């Protein structure tokens, strides 16, 4: 059977606006403002986690312990999800600016066929992983809560923009596709093949943010334990390699066309 638009929302007494328009509008306005500053909230979360790590360093400060390994695995899952999503994206499906929302086409295939916000789901996994490296379940819970409140409003603003831009196409897609909990049974394959070059060109900052964040937390833990900067060799290699990779990719993206892919 063909898709049908969901019923119209309940309206107030005058039949002009949804009954919850005031709250929805307020959250959407907040989401538009947060969208412009979405790159900076993680810095505040990182500062809070670093303070926690400094004040309550685990017994294995300076070493790679089980909590840190588990956190890295969760974060890698988020990075892979982001890369897989970005590496299949056709041209015009999303904007990279921070001043305003942009989209020339609606993404409904691949990861977007099973979840409406795969990139935010990737972010949630990355920062849950970063919080896990502290070894504190409270830190994980607070991080998840903060990111849900913060990104929830941005997602609302983005969806209102897409609704206005694409109308019934967006309504049908949103009605059948969950926001953050993927539904694999809805999978529709990508039209374009995966491009690692494009993914690296578009998402290398997310990779480096993870490397820098986990290293910063390990430094805070070690300083809190009174060990100075007596880190295991792993951390120097990890941060140094991550920095080199980031700088190389950044320069290639800025000064060459090597990471550009036709049709993306």
FENPEHU-V963585 format. One line per field, one symbol per residue. burial: 1 if it has 16 or more other ideal C-beta (glycine too) atoms within 10 Angstrom, else 0. Layout:
burial = ???
This chain:
burial = 000000000000000000000000001101110110010011001100110111001100110110110011011011101111111110001100000010100111111111111111111111111111111100110110011001111111111111000100010111001000010000000101001001111111011111101111111111111000001000100110010001001001100000101001
